[in-house]
Amino acid sequence: MSSPVLRIVTRSSPMARVQVERVRGLLAHTSPELDVEVVPVTTTADRWTGHLSALGGKENFVREVDAVLAAGAADVAVHCLKDMPGEKPLPPGMTIAGYLERDDVRDCLVSPAGLTLAELPPRARIGTSSVRRRAQLTAIRPDLEFTLFRGNANRRLEKLAAGEVDAAILAVSGLERIGRTDVITETFEPEVMLPPVGAGILALQCRADDDATLEVLAPLNDPTTWREAAAERMFLHVLQGHCNSPIAGWASHVDDELQLHGAVYSLDGKTVLTTAESAAAFNPVDLGMSVALALVKQGARDVITDAAQHP
């Protein structure tokens, strides 16, 4: 009798393949009888070199992957949670089966000259495609200049080495996954640069009616990460954040208590709206809603709308 097969659909980038191998390794322990097949997909966002907002947003990182899953050509999709649109529900018939244990949430500076943010020369060129990063960096160093910097982490490092920019901002978790933490010259703690919603989280998505796959994936779910993701995703959903929204949100556990820090920034870094609450009196979803509404009362919707009009 042949072994049961689990088909994993994923983006075809090197980092995405590393993420799938992590899932494969976990399944080797929880379901050793499974044969795991990989179904790679090159998405529209992977091919696009311009502003993501001009393409229609984050959903272009996941839409074609989800289509393969919906068609029954795969059983599970592995997504970076931060790439999943927060302002829209999951596609019909889809569900999140679990979240892997969370990786490092921090951003970092990569400077070929080995400089920290404070040591970069005036008007240094910074490579980033993130309005969240740009807004927070501008608040610290308003003299910096920013260059659109897209592509997977390997490609960004190649551009950096070619001298297209003076430094770049990348996710620590991404560099860990491709084994390139050696290039990091400064790591920003969340108190300095608040992470994006879903930072460091890999989501396992499958069809809601696929009971067999749900059962296989259940042991891979990390309950702590699930609570943090639930709070952050609701926070983003209430704010109706999208790819051109300078929004940051980070949930963490402190002494077994869930805390959520949220922020909204103007693109010039001059307006910074922040708030934080704990889950002592809330479940994670209610916590996310409460933090988002607190920012709305501060004027977050106007800041988000203005950012969308001036990318």
Long-range contacts (C-beta under 8 A, 24 or more apart in sequence): 2-35, 3-33, 3-34, 3-35, 4-33, 4-34, 4-35, 5-34, 5-35, 5-36, 5-37, 6-31, 6-34, 6-35, 6-36, 6-37, 6-75, 6-76, 6-213, 6-216, 7-36, 7-37, 7-38, 7-39, 7-73, 7-74, 7-75, 7-76, 8-36, 8-37, 8-38, 8-39, 8-74, 8-75, 8-76, 8-77, 8-78, 9-38, 9-39, 9-40, 9-41, 9-65, 9-68, 9-69, 9-73, 9-74, 9-76, 9-77, 9-78, 10-38, 10-39, 10-40, 10-41, 10-65, 10-77, 10-78, 11-40, 11-41, 11-42, 11-43, 11-46, 11-61, 11-65, 12-40, 12-41, 12-42, 12-46, 13-46, 13-152, 13-154, 14-152, 14-153, 14-154, 14-178, 15-152, 15-153, 15-154, 15-174, 15-177, 15-178, 16-40, 16-78, 18-177, 18-178, 19-78, 19-80, 19-177, 19-202, 20-78, 22-100, 22-177, 22-202, 23-76, 23-78, 23-100, 23-202, 23-204, 23-220, 26-100, 26-220, 27-216, 27-220, 30-216, 30-219, 30-220, 31-216, 31-219, 34-216, 39-68, 39-73, 39-74, 41-65, 41-68, 46-152, 48-150, 49-150, 49-151, 50-148, 50-150, 51-129, 51-148, 51-244, 51-311, 52-129, 52-150, 52-243, 52-244, 53-242, 53-243, 53-244, 53-308, 53-311, 57-85, 57-242, 57-243, 57-244, 58-83, 58-84, 58-85, 58-242, 58-243, 59-85, 59-88, 66-91, 66-94, 66-205, 69-94, 69-205, 69-206, 69-207, 70-94, 70-207, 72-207, 75-206, 75-207, 75-210, 75-213, 76-204, 76-205, 76-206, 76-213, 76-217, 77-204, 77-205, 77-206, 78-202, 78-203, 78-204, 78-205, 79-202, 79-203, 79-205, 80-198, 80-201, 80-202, 80-203, 81-197, 81-198, 81-201, 81-202, 81-203, 81-229, 81-233, 82-196, 82-197, 82-198, 82-199, 82-201, 83-198, 84-198, 84-203, 85-242, 86-197, 86-233, 86-236, 86-237, 86-239, 86-241, 86-242, 87-236, 87-237, 87-240, 87-241, 87-242, 90-205, 93-207, 93-208, 93-209, 94-205, 94-206, 94-207, 94-208, 95-205, 95-206, 95-207, 95-208, 95-214, 96-203, 96-204, 96-205, 97-204, 97-205, 97-206, 97-213, 97-214, 97-217, 97-218, 97-220, 97-221, 98-203, 98-204, 98-217, 98-218, 98-220, 98-221, 98-222, 98-226, 99-201, 99-202, 99-203, 99-204, 99-221, 99-222, 99-225, 99-226, 99-229, 100-201, 100-202, 100-204, 100-220, 100-221, 100-222, 100-225, 101-222, 101-224, 101-225, 102-200, 102-201, 102-222, 102-224, 102-225, 102-228, 103-173, 103-176, 103-177, 103-200, 103-201, 103-202, 104-171, 104-172, 104-173, 104-176, 104-200, 105-172, 105-173, 105-190, 105-195, 105-199, 105-200, 105-250, 106-171, 106-172, 106-187, 106-188, 106-189, 106-190, 106-193, 106-195, 106-199, 107-133, 107-169, 107-170, 107-171, 107-172, 107-187, 107-188, 107-193, 107-195, 108-169, 108-170, 108-171, 108-172, 108-175, 108-184, 108-185, 108-186, 108-187, 108-188, 109-167, 109-168, 109-169, 109-184, 109-185, 109-186, 109-187, 109-188, 110-157, 110-160, 110-167, 110-168, 110-169, 110-170, 110-175, 110-183, 110-184, 110-185, 111-166, 111-167, 111-185, 111-186, 112-160, 112-161, 112-163, 112-166, 112-167, 113-166, 114-185, 115-167, 115-185, 116-185, 116-186, 117-141, 117-186, 117-188, 120-144, 120-166, 120-167, 121-166, 124-166, 124-167, 125-165, 125-166, 125-167, 126-165, 126-166, 126-167, 126-168, 126-169, 127-156, 127-159, 127-160, 127-164, 127-165, 127-167, 127-168, 127-169, 128-168, 128-169, 130-169, 130-196, 131-244, 131-245, 131-246, 131-267, 131-307, 131-311, 132-194, 132-196, 132-245, 132-246, 132-247, 132-248, 132-265, 133-169, 133-193, 134-246, 134-267, 135-246, 135-265, 135-266, 135-267, 135-268, 135-269, 136-193, 136-194, 136-246, 136-248, 136-265, 136-269, 137-169, 137-193, 137-269, 138-267, 138-268, 138-269, 139-265, 139-269, 139-270, 139-272, 140-192, 140-269, 142-268, 142-269, 153-177, 153-178, 153-180, 154-178, 154-180, 157-183, 171-199, 171-200, 173-199, 173-200, 190-250, 190-252, 190-261, 194-248, 194-249, 194-250, 194-261, 194-263, 194-274, 195-248, 195-249, 195-250, 196-247, 196-248, 196-249, 197-232, 197-233, 197-235, 197-236, 197-241, 197-247, 197-248, 197-249, 197-250, 198-229, 198-232, 198-233, 199-250, 201-225, 201-228, 201-229, 203-229, 224-253, 227-251, 227-253, 227-258, 227-279, 227-284, 228-252, 228-253, 228-258, 228-284, 230-284, 230-285, 230-288, 231-258, 231-260, 231-279, 231-284, 231-285, 231-287, 231-288, 231-291, 232-260, 232-288, 233-288, 234-284, 234-285, 234-286, 234-287, 234-288, 234-289, 234-292, 235-260, 235-262, 235-288, 235-289, 235-291, 235-292, 236-288, 236-292, 237-288, 237-292, 238-288, 238-289, 238-292, 238-293, 238-296, 239-264, 239-292, 239-295, 239-296, 239-300, 239-301, 239-304, 240-304, 241-304, 242-308, 244-307, 244-308, 244-311, 245-304, 245-307, 245-308, 246-303, 246-304, 246-307, 247-304, 249-288, 249-291, 251-284, 251-287, 251-288, 254-278, 258-284, 258-287, 260-287, 260-288, 260-291, 261-291, 262-291, 262-292, 262-294, 262-295, 263-295, 264-295, 264-298, 264-300, 264-303, 264-304, 265-303, 266-303, 266-306, 266-307, 267-306, 267-307, 267-310, 271-303, 273-298, 273-299, 273-300, 273-303
